[in-house]
Every structure is written in C-alpha cells, then in structure tokens.
Amino acid sequence: MAYTDEQKRQHILELQAYLHGISHQSQLPHLIPDGVYGENTANAVRLFQQQNQLPPTGETDTATWNAIAQAYRQEVRPTVLHLRLFPTGITAYAPGDKGSAVFVIQGVLQAIHSAFPAVPQVQSSGVYDTATKNAVQQFQELTPLPPSGTVDAATWNHLLAALRP
C-alpha cells in the first residue's frame, strides 16, 4: 500500500507537535502545527539538529525523528506513574473507606467542581464521608451511571474524563 498524502500530513503534524512541545523547554521557535513541511518547520528542525549534534540539514531523517521523539518524551511528556486505584479485591470506594485513594477521589471532585458546579465542593480528608458520597452521587446524576454514591471503576473513568478540557 502506498504512503498517502494524508499519512504524510499526519506524520508532519506529529513532528510539528513534538517540536512545538520542545520549544517550551529549549531555544526553538514556537511552531504551530499545520501539517505542511514548510520553511518554519525546516528551520525548527535545523535548530534542533544544531542543538543536538546532528547534521543541520533541516530535513527529518530517521536519526532526527528519533532524537526529536526522545526529547519530547523526556522533556515534555515524562513517564506517567500509574496509580492503581482499584486493587485486587476492592470493587468500589464507599462511605467509611479511608486512605490515599479517597484523597485522590476528593481531589478529582475538587478539580471538576468549576466545570460541574452541580457537584458540591468536598474537603480533602482521606475519609469517604457523607459529603464525598453526595458529591459522587451528584456527579453520577450528570452521567449515564446509576447514582450510587460509590466510586467503582466506571465512575472513576467518568471522573477522569471530566478532567479533560
């Protein structure tokens, strides 16, 4: 199958997004991704190559692509630490539960309050109290989830989705 123009455009957009992200950490021009490998993209690539001891051609060969992707992963998108919120044997967090997972749930509820004012503010106490239950229940009423007031995996996924802009 041939390499289509759309595939090429997507790869250029990805490259430009990497360069844009890196530009906030290093001395590169702030490139706006547009899917066109024009003069601005070539200049940003050339500057990146100069800063990283690569031949400054302005062209993205394999070595340049790999270096840009690695710089992006290290400088812009560091490795995410995964928090295992639902360990084996726990099906949901409910009133009376305590601990760091409840702190996280309360923090997420606080973070989404501005976007979802129907979700009441809660205090970070690490204790799944009545206020936390009520906030979870109000949030669940805004979703297709049953308003149980407990946080199971489905509720957690909806809470995380609500954090996205």
VOTOR-821173 format. One record per atom (N, C-alpha, C, O, CB): y, x, z; residue in three letters. Coordinates in steps of 0.05 Angstrom, whole numbers, padded with zeros to 5 digits, always signed. Glycine has a CB too. Layout:
YXZALA;...
//
This chain:
-00024+00017+00000MET;+00000+00000+00000MET;+00025+00018+00000MET;+00026+00037+00015MET;+00000-00019+00024MET;+00044+00011-00016ALA;+00068+00027-00019ALA;+00087+00023+00005ALA;+00087+00002+00018ALA;+00083+00020-00045ALA;+00103+00044+00010TYR;+00123+00043+00031TYR;+00146+00026+00021TYR;+00160+00034+00002TYR;+00133+00073+00039TYR;+00151+00003+00033THR;+00171-00015+00022THR;+00199-00008+00031THR;+00203+00008+00050THR;+00165-00044+00031THR;+00219-00019+00018ASP;+00247-00014+00026ASP;+00252-00025+00054ASP;+00267-00013+00069ASP;+00266-00028+00006ASP;+00239-00047+00061GLU;+00243-00059+00088GLU;+00231-00040+00109GLU;+00243-00037+00130GLU;+00230-00086+00089GLU;+00208-00028+00104GLN;+00196-00009+00123GLN;+00214+00015+00126GLN;+00218+00025+00148GLN;+00168+00000+00113GLN;+00225+00025+00104LYS;+00244+00047+00105LYS;+00269+00040+00122LYS;+00277+00056+00138LYS;+00252+00056+00076LYS;+00279+00017+00117ARG;+00303+00007+00132ARG;+00296+00006+00162ARG;+00313+00013+00179ARG;+00312-00020+00121ARG;+00273-00005+00169GLN;+00265-00007+00197GLN;+00263+00021+00210GLN;+00271+00024+00233GLN;+00238-00022+00200GLN;+00252+00040+00196HIS;+00250+00067+00206HIS;+00277+00080+00210HIS;+00282+00094+00230HIS;+00232+00085+00188HIS;+00295+00075+00192ILE;+00323+00085+00194ILE;+00336+00072+00218ILE;+00350+00086+00233ILE;+00339+00080+00168ILE;+00333+00046+00221LEU;+00344+00032+00245LEU;+00333+00044+00271LEU;+00349+00048+00290LEU;+00338+00002+00243LEU;+00308+00050+00271GLU;+00296+00062+00295GLU;+00308+00089+00301GLU;+00315+00095+00323GLU;+00265+00064+00292GLU;+00310+00106+00280LEU;+00322+00132+00283LEU;+00351+00129+00293LEU;+00359+00144+00311LEU;+00322+00147+00256LEU;+00366+00111+00281GLN;+00394+00108+00289GLN;+00396+00098+00318GLN;+00414+00105+00332GLN;+00407+00088+00270GLN;+00378+00081+00326ALA;+00378+00071+00354ALA;+00372+00094+00373ALA;+00385+00096+00394ALA;+00357+00048+00358ALA;+00354+00112+00366TYR;+00348+00135+00382TYR;+00373+00153+00384TYR;+00381+00161+00406TYR;+00325+00152+00370TYR;+00385+00158+00361LEU;+00409+00175+00361LEU;+00432+00162+00377LEU;+00447+00176+00391LEU;+00419+00180+00332LEU;+00435+00136+00374HIS;+00456+00122+00390HIS;+00451+00125+00420HIS;+00469+00131+00435HIS;+00457+00092+00382HIS;+00426+00121+00428GLY;+00420+00125+00456GLY;+00425+00153+00466GLY;+00436+00157+00488GLY;+00391+00117+00461GLY;+00416+00172+00450ILE;+00420+00201+00458ILE;+00450+00207+00459ILE;+00458+00224+00475ILE;+00406+00219+00438ILE;+00466+00195+00442SER;+00495+00201+00441SER;+00509+00195+00468SER;+00531+00206+00472SER;+00508+00185+00419SER;+00497+00179+00485HIS;+00509+00173+00511HIS;+00502+00195+00531HIS;+00514+00196+00553HIS;+00499+00147+00521HIS;+00484+00213+00524GLN;+00475+00234+00541GLN;+00483+00262+00531GLN;+00484+00281+00547GLN;+00445+00234+00545GLN;+00490+00264+00506SER;+00497+00290+00494SER;+00520+00288+00475SER;+00531+00266+00471SER;+00472+00302+00480SER;+00528+00310+00463GLN;+00551+00311+00446GLN;+00544+00303+00417GLN;+00545+00319+00399GLN;+00563+00339+00446GLN;+00536+00278+00414LEU;+00532+00267+00387LEU;+00551+00244+00382LEU;+00559+00231+00401LEU;+00502+00257+00384LEU;+00559+00239+00357PRO;+00576+00216+00352PRO;+00561+00190+00358PRO;+00536+00188+00355PRO;+00586+00216+00323PRO;+00575+00170+00367HIS;+00563+00144+00373HIS;+00557+00130+00347HIS;+00575+00118+00335HIS;+00581+00126+00392HIS;+00533+00131+00338LEU;+00524+00120+00313LEU;+00517+00091+00317LEU;+00503+00084+00336LEU;+00500+00136+00301LEU;+00527+00073+00299ILE;+00520+00045+00301ILE;+00497+00040+00281ILE;+00500+00043+00257ILE;+00544+00027+00294ILE;+00473+00032+00292PRO;+00450+00027+00274PRO;+00456+00006+00253PRO;+00464-00017+00259PRO;+00426+00019+00290PRO;+00452+00013+00227ASP;+00456-00006+00206ASP;+00434-00006+00185ASP;+00434-00021+00166ASP;+00483-00001+00192ASP;+00414+00013+00189GLY;+00392+00014+00170GLY;+00398+00030+00145GLY;+00381+00030+00127GLY;+00384-00013+00163GLY;+00421+00042+00143VAL;+00428+00058+00120VAL;+00431+00087+00128VAL;+00446+00094+00146VAL;+00455+00047+00107VAL;+00416+00105+00114TYR;+00417+00133+00120TYR;+00440+00145+00104TYR;+00436+00158+00083TYR;+00390+00148+00113TYR;+00464+00140+00114GLY;+00488+00150+00101GLY;+00499+00175+00113GLY;+00485+00189+00128GLY;+00509+00129+00101GLY;+00524+00181+00108GLU;+00538+00205+00117GLU;+00538+00207+00148GLU;+00534+00228+00159GLU;+00566+00207+00106GLU;+00544+00184+00161ASN;+00545+00185+00191ASN;+00518+00192+00203ASN;+00517+00207+00222ASN;+00555+00158+00201ASN;+00497+00180+00192THR;+00470+00186+00202THR;+00463+00215+00197THR;+00453+00229+00215THR;+00450+00167+00189THR;+00469+00224+00173ALA;+00462+00252+00166ALA;+00478+00272+00184ALA;+00467+00292+00193ALA;+00469+00258+00137ALA;+00503+00265+00190ASN;+00519+00282+00208ASN;+00508+00282+00236ASN;+00507+00303+00249ASN;+00548+00273+00208ASN;+00500+00259+00246ALA;+00488+00258+00273ALA;+00462+00273+00274ALA;+00457+00287+00294ALA;+00484+00228+00281ALA;+00446+00271+00254VAL;+00421+00286+00252VAL;+00426+00316+00252VAL;+00414+00331+00266VAL;+00404+00277+00228VAL;+00446+00324+00235ARG;+00453+00352+00233ARG;+00462+00363+00260ARG;+00454+00385+00268ARG;+00475+00356+00212ARG;+00479+00349+00274LEU;+00488+00358+00300LEU;+00465+00359+00320LEU;+00464+00378+00336LEU;+00510+00339+00311LEU;+00448+00340+00320PHE;+00424+00340+00337PHE;+00408+00365+00331PHE;+00399+00379+00349PHE;+00407+00315+00334PHE;+00403+00370+00305GLN;+00387+00394+00297GLN;+00400+00420+00307GLN;+00386+00437+00317GLN;+00384+00394+00266GLN;+00427+00422+00304GLN;+00441+00446+00314GLN;+00437+00449+00344GLN;+00433+00472+00353GLN;+00470+00444+00306GLN;+00439+00428+00358GLN;+00437+00429+00388GLN;+00409+00435+00397GLN;+00405+00443+00420GLN;+00447+00403+00400GLN;+00389+00431+00380ASN;+00361+00434+00387ASN;+00346+00455+00371ASN;+00322+00454+00368ASN;+00347+00407+00384ASN;+00361+00475+00361GLN;+00350+00497+00347GLN;+00331+00490+00325GLN;+00310+00502+00321GLN;+00335+00515+00367GLN;+00339+00470+00309LEU;+00325+00461+00285LEU;+00343+00468+00261LEU;+00367+00468+00264LEU;+00317+00431+00286LEU;+00331+00472+00238PRO;+00348+00477+00214PRO;+00367+00453+00210PRO;+00358+00431+00207PRO;+00330+00482+00189PRO;+00393+00459+00210PRO;+00413+00437+00208PRO;+00416+00426+00179PRO;+00436+00432+00166PRO;+00440+00446+00218PRO;+00396+00411+00170THR;+00396+00401+00142THR;+00409+00373+00140THR;+00418+00365+00119THR;+00368+00400+00131THR;+00409+00358+00163GLY;+00418+00331+00162GLY;+00396+00312+00152GLY;+00401+00288+00150GLY;+00442+00329+00144GLY;+00373+00323+00145GLU;+00350+00306+00137GLU;+00330+00304+00160GLU;+00328+00322+00176GLU;+00337+00319+00111GLU;+00317+00282+00161THR;+00298+00277+00183THR;+00270+00283+00173THR;+00256+00266+00162THR;+00300+00248+00193THR;+00261+00308+00178ASP;+00234+00315+00173ASP;+00217+00309+00198ASP;+00227+00299+00218ASP;+00231+00345+00165ASP;+00191+00315+00197THR;+00174+00309+00219THR;+00182+00322+00245THR;+00183+00310+00266THR;+00145+00316+00213THR;+00190+00348+00244ALA;+00198+00362+00268ALA;+00223+00350+00280ALA;+00226+00347+00304ALA;+00203+00392+00261ALA;+00242+00342+00263THR;+00267+00329+00273THR;+00261+00302+00285THR;+00271+00296+00306THR;+00287+00327+00250THR;+00245+00286+00271TRP;+00238+00260+00281TRP;+00225+00262+00309TRP;+00232+00248+00328TRP;+00219+00245+00262TRP;+00205+00280+00311ASN;+00192+00284+00337ASN;+00210+00293+00359ASN;+00208+00284+00381ASN;+00169+00304+00333ASN;+00229+00311+00352ALA;+00248+00321+00372ALA;+00267+00299+00381ALA;+00273+00296+00404ALA;+00264+00345+00361ALA;+00276+00283+00362ILE;+00294+00260+00368ILE;+00280+00240+00386ILE;+00291+00230+00406ILE;+00305+00247+00343ILE;+00255+00233+00378ALA;+00240+00213+00393ALA;+00235+00223+00421ALA;+00237+00208+00441ALA;+00214+00207+00379ALA;+00228+00249+00424GLN;+00222+00261+00450GLN;+00248+00261+00467GLN;+00247+00255+00491GLN;+00211+00289+00447GLN;+00270+00269+00455ALA;+00295+00269+00470ALA;+00303+00241+00480ALA;+00312+00238+00502ALA;+00318+00280+00453ALA;+00298+00221+00463TYR;+00304+00194+00470TYR;+00287+00185+00494TYR;+00296+00174+00513TYR;+00299+00175+00446TYR;+00261+00191+00492ARG;+00242+00183+00514ARG;+00249+00198+00540ARG;+00248+00186+00561ARG;+00213+00190+00506ARG;+00257+00223+00539GLN;+00263+00238+00563GLN;+00290+00232+00574GLN;+00293+00230+00599GLN;+00261+00268+00557GLN;+00310+00229+00557GLU;+00338+00227+00567GLU;+00347+00198+00570GLU;+00362+00192+00588GLU;+00356+00241+00548GLU;+00337+00180+00553VAL;+00347+00153+00552VAL;+00327+00133+00564VAL;+00335+00116+00580VAL;+00354+00145+00524VAL;+00302+00136+00557ARG;+00282+00118+00566ARG;+00261+00133+00582ARG;+00239+00139+00573ARG;+00268+00104+00542ARG;+00268+00140+00607PRO;+00248+00155+00623PRO;+00224+00137+00629PRO;+00225+00113+00627PRO;+00260+00164+00650PRO;+00202+00150+00635THR;+00177+00136+00641THR;+00182+00115+00662THR;+00193+00121+00683THR;+00155+00155+00649THR;+00172+00091+00657VAL;+00175+00069+00676VAL;+00152+00070+00696VAL;+00129+00073+00689VAL;+00175+00042+00662VAL;+00160+00068+00722LEU;+00139+00067+00742LEU;+00131+00038+00744LEU;+00147+00020+00748LEU;+00149+00078+00769LEU;+00105+00033+00741HIS;+00095+00005+00742HIS;+00090-00003+00771HIS;+00076+00011+00786HIS;+00070+00003+00725HIS;+00101-00025+00779LEU;+00096-00036+00805LEU;+00074-00057+00803LEU;+00078-00077+00789LEU;+00122-00048+00818LEU;+00053-00052+00816ARG;+00031-00072+00816ARG;+00037-00093+00836ARG;+00031-00089+00860ARG;+00003-00058+00820ARG;+00048-00115+00828LEU;+00057-00136+00846LEU;+00034-00154+00855LEU;+00035-00164+00878LEU;+00078-00152+00833LEU;+00015-00158+00839PHE;-00007-00175+00846PHE;-00033-00159+00848PHE;-00049-00159+00830PHE;-00010-00198+00825PHE;-00037-00146+00871PRO;-00061-00130+00874PRO;-00086-00148+00876PRO;-00084-00172+00879PRO;-00059-00113+00900PRO;-00108-00135+00872THR;-00134-00149+00873THR;-00136-00165+00899THR;-00130-00155+00921THR;-00157-00129+00871THR;-00144-00190+00896GLY;-00148-00207+00920GLY;-00124-00224+00927GLY;-00127-00243+00943GLY;-00155-00190+00943GLY;-00101-00219+00915ILE;-00077-00236+00920ILE;-00072-00252+00895ILE;-00069-00242+00873ILE;-00052-00218+00928ILE;-00071-00278+00899THR;-00066-00296+00876THR;-00037-00305+00874THR;-00027-00312+00853THR;-00084-00320+00877THR;-00023-00305+00898ALA;+00005-00314+00898ALA;+00018-00305+00924ALA;+00005-00299+00944ALA;+00007-00345+00895ALA;+00045-00303+00923TYR;+00060-00298+00947TYR;+00072-00324+00956TYR;+00082-00340+00940TYR;+00083-00276+00942TYR;+00071-00330+00982ALA;+00078-00356+00992ALA;+00091-00353+01020ALA;+00091-00331+01031ALA;+00053-00374+00995ALA;+00102-00375+01030PRO;+00115-00373+01057PRO;+00097-00360+01077PRO;+00073-00366+01079PRO;+00123-00401+01066PRO;+00109-00342+01093GLY;+00095-00328+01114GLY;+00087-00300+01105GLY;+00082-00283+01122GLY;+00070-00343+01121GLY;+00086-00294+01078ASP;+00080-00268+01069ASP;+00103-00248+01075ASP;+00126-00257+01077ASP;+00074-00268+01039ASP;+00096-00223+01079LYS;+00116-00203+01086LYS;+00109-00177+01070LYS;+00087-00173+01062LYS;+00116-00197+01116LYS;+00130-00161+01066GLY;+00126-00135+01054GLY;+00144-00129+01031GLY;+00162-00144+01024GLY;+00098-00133+01046GLY;+00138-00106+01018SER;+00155-00096+00997SER;+00155-00114+00972SER;+00175-00117+00959SER;+00146-00068+00989SER;+00132-00127+00967ALA;+00131-00145+00944ALA;+00150-00169+00948ALA;+00163-00178+00929ALA;+00103-00155+00939ALA;+00153-00178+00973VAL;+00171-00200+00978VAL;+00200-00191+00975VAL;+00217-00206+00965VAL;+00167-00212+01007VAL;+00206-00166+00983PHE;+00233-00154+00978PHE;+00239-00155+00948PHE;+00261-00162+00940PHE;+00235-00125+00989PHE;+00220-00147+00932VAL;+00224-00147+00903VAL;+00229-00175+00893VAL;+00248-00179+00877VAL;+00199-00135+00888VAL;+00213-00194+00901ILE;+00217-00222+00893ILE;+00245-00231+00901ILE;+00259-00244+00885ILE;+00196-00241+00906ILE;+00254-00226+00925GLN;+00280-00234+00934GLN;+00302-00220+00918GLN;+00323-00232+00912GLN;+00284-00228+00964GLN;+00298-00194+00911GLY;+00317-00180+00895GLY;+00320-00192+00867GLY;+00342-00194+00856GLY;+00309-00151+00892GLY;+00298-00200+00855VAL;+00298-00213+00829VAL;+00313-00239+00830VAL;+00329-00246+00813VAL;+00270-00217+00817VAL;+00307-00255+00851LEU;+00321-00280+00855LEU;+00351-00276+00857LEU;+00367-00292+00846LEU;+00310-00295+00879LEU;+00359-00256+00872GLN;+00388-00250+00875GLN;+00400-00242+00848GLN;+00422-00251+00841GLN;+00392-00227+00895GLN;+00385-00226+00832ALA;+00395-00217+00806ALA;+00398-00240+00786ALA;+00417-00239+00770ALA;+00377-00196+00795ALA;+00382-00260+00787ILE;+00384-00281+00767ILE;+00402-00304+00776ILE;+00408-00322+00761ILE;+00356-00293+00762ILE;+00411-00303+00801HIS;+00428-00325+00811HIS;+00453-00329+00794HIS;+00460-00352+00789HIS;+00437-00318+00840HIS;+00466-00308+00785SER;+00491-00312+00769SER;+00485-00326+00742SER;+00501-00342+00733SER;+00504-00285+00763SER;+00462-00320+00730ALA;+00455-00334+00705ALA;+00443-00362+00710ALA;+00445-00379+00692ALA;+00435-00317+00689ALA;+00432-00366+00733PHE;+00419-00391+00740PHE;+00430-00401+00767PHE;+00417-00398+00787PHE;+00388-00389+00741PHE;+00455-00412+00768PRO;+00467-00419+00793PRO;+00452-00441+00808PRO;+00456-00444+00832PRO;+00495-00429+00788PRO;+00434-00455+00795ALA;+00417-00475+00809ALA;+00398-00461+00828ALA;+00387-00474+00846ALA;+00402-00493+00789ALA;+00393-00436+00824VAL;+00375-00421+00841VAL;+00391-00411+00865VAL;+00409-00394+00861VAL;+00361-00397+00826VAL;+00386-00421+00889PRO;+00402-00413+00912PRO;+00400-00383+00918PRO;+00379-00371+00913PRO;+00395-00429+00936PRO;+00421-00372+00930GLN;+00420-00344+00939GLN;+00400-00341+00962GLN;+00397-00360+00978GLN;+00448-00335+00948GLN;+00387-00318+00963VAL;+00369-00312+00985VAL;+00377-00285+00997VAL;+00390-00269+00984VAL;+00339-00312+00976VAL;+00369-00281+01022GLN;+00374-00255+01035GLN;+00349-00238+01031GLN;+00327-00248+01031GLN;+00381-00259+01065GLN;+00353-00212+01028SER;+00331-00194+01027SER;+00321-00187+01055SER;+00334-00171+01069SER;+00339-00167+01011SER;+00299-00199+01062SER;+00288-00195+01089SER;+00260-00184+01088SER;+00250-00173+01108SER;+00289-00220+01105SER;+00247-00187+01065GLY;+00219-00179+01063GLY;+00200-00199+01074GLY;+00176-00195+01076GLY;+00215-00153+01077GLY;+00211-00222+01082VAL;+00195-00244+01093VAL;+00198-00268+01075VAL;+00220-00276+01069VAL;+00204-00251+01122VAL;+00176-00279+01066TYR;+00176-00302+01048TYR;+00182-00326+01065TYR;+00164-00340+01075TYR;+00149-00305+01032TYR;+00208-00332+01069ASP;+00216-00353+01086ASP;+00222-00379+01071ASP;+00217-00380+01047ASP;+00242-00345+01102ASP;+00232-00399+01084THR;+00238-00425+01072THR;+00259-00422+01050THR;+00256-00435+01029THR;+00247-00445+01092THR;+00279-00405+01054ALA;+00300-00402+01034ALA;+00288-00390+01008ALA;+00296-00397+00986ALA;+00322-00384+01045ALA;+00270-00370+01012THR;+00257-00358+00988THR;+00240-00379+00974THR;+00241-00381+00949THR;+00240-00334+00997THR;+00225-00394+00989LYS;+00208-00415+00977LYS;+00226-00435+00961LYS;+00219-00442+00939LYS;+00192-00430+00999LYS;+00248-00444+00973ASN;+00266-00463+00960ASN;+00278-00451+00934ASN;+00280-00465+00914ASN;+00288-00471+00979ASN;+00285-00425+00935ALA;+00297-00413+00911ALA;+00276-00411+00889ALA;+00282-00416+00866ALA;+00308-00385+00918ALA;+00251-00403+00896VAL;+00230-00401+00877VAL;+00224-00429+00865VAL;+00221-00432+00841VAL;+00204-00390+00889VAL;+00224-00449+00882GLN;+00219-00477+00873GLN;+00241-00486+00854GLN;+00235-00498+00833GLN;+00217-00496+00897GLN;+00266-00480+00860GLN;+00288-00488+00843GLN;+00286-00473+00816GLN;+00290-00485+00795GLN;+00315-00481+00856GLN;+00278-00448+00817PHE;+00274-00433+00792PHE;+00252-00446+00775PHE;+00254-00449+00751PHE;+00268-00404+00798PHE;+00229-00452+00788GLN;+00207-00463+00774GLN;+00214-00490+00761GLN;+00203-00497+00740GLN;+00183-00467+00793GLN;+00232-00505+00773GLU;+00240-00530+00761GLU;+00255-00527+00735GLU;+00258-00545+00719GLU;+00257-00546+00781GLU;+00266-00502+00731LEU;+00280-00496+00706LEU;+00261-00487+00684LEU;+00269-00482+00661LEU;+00301-00475+00711LEU;+00236-00484+00691THR;+00215-00474+00673THR;+00193-00495+00669THR;+00194-00516+00682THR;+00203-00447+00683THR;+00174-00490+00652PRO;+00152-00509+00650PRO;+00131-00505+00672PRO;+00110-00519+00672PRO;+00138-00505+00623PRO;+00136-00488+00692LEU;+00118-00483+00713LEU;+00118-00506+00734LEU;+00139-00519+00737LEU;+00124-00457+00727LEU;+00096-00511+00747PRO;+00097-00531+00769PRO;+00114-00520+00792PRO;+00111-00496+00799PRO;+00068-00538+00779PRO;+00131-00536+00804PRO;+00148-00527+00826PRO;+00134-00524+00853PRO;+00138-00540+00871PRO;+00172-00546+00829PRO;+00117-00504+00854SER;+00100-00500+00878SER;+00115-00485+00900SER;+00108-00488+00924SER;+00075-00484+00871SER;+00135-00469+00893GLY;+00149-00453+00913GLY;+00135-00427+00919GLY;+00144-00412+00936GLY;+00153-00469+00938GLY;+00113-00422+00905THR;+00099-00396+00909THR;+00102-00380+00883THR;+00107-00390+00862THR;+00069-00401+00915THR;+00099-00353+00886VAL;+00102-00335+00863VAL;+00074-00325+00856VAL;+00063-00308+00869VAL;+00121-00312+00870VAL;+00064-00336+00834ASP;+00039-00326+00823ASP;+00046-00309+00798ASP;+00070-00305+00793ASP;+00019-00350+00815ASP;+00027-00300+00784ALA;+00032-00283+00761ALA;+00049-00297+00740ALA;+00067-00284+00728ALA;+00006-00274+00748ALA;+00045-00322+00735ALA;+00060-00337+00715ALA;+00090-00339+00723ALA;+00108-00335+00707ALA;+00049-00365+00710ALA;+00094-00345+00749THR;+00121-00347+00759THR;+00135-00320+00758THR;+00158-00318+00750THR;+00122-00358+00788THR;+00120-00299+00765TRP;+00132-00272+00764TRP;+00140-00265+00735TRP;+00162-00254+00731TRP;+00111-00251+00774TRP;+00124-00272+00716ASN;+00131-00266+00688ASN;+00156-00281+00679ASN;+00173-00271+00665ASN;+00108-00273+00669ASN;+00159-00306+00688HIS;+00183-00321+00682HIS;+00207-00310+00696HIS;+00229-00309+00684HIS;+00179-00351+00690HIS;+00204-00301+00721LEU;+00226-00288+00735LEU;+00236-00263+00720LEU;+00260-00259+00716LEU;+00218-00281+00764LEU;+00217-00247+00711LEU;+00224-00222+00697LEU;+00238-00229+00670LEU;+00257-00216+00663LEU;+00200-00205+00691LEU;+00228-00249+00657ALA;+00240-00258+00631ALA;+00269-00267+00636ALA;+00286-00263+00619ALA;+00224-00280+00618ALA;+00274-00279+00659ALA;+00301-00289+00665ALA;+00321-00266+00669ALA;+00345-00270+00668ALA;+00301-00307+00689ALA;+00310-00242+00675LEU;+00328-00219+00679LEU;+00339-00208+00653LEU;+00360-00195+00653LEU;+00313-00197+00694LEU;+00326-00214+00631ARG;+00334-00203+00606ARG;+00360-00216+00597ARG;+00364-00240+00600ARG;+00312-00207+00585ARG;+00378-00200+00585PRO;+00403-00211+00576PRO;+00400-00230+00552PRO;+00419-00241+00542PRO;+00423-00190+00568PRO;
//
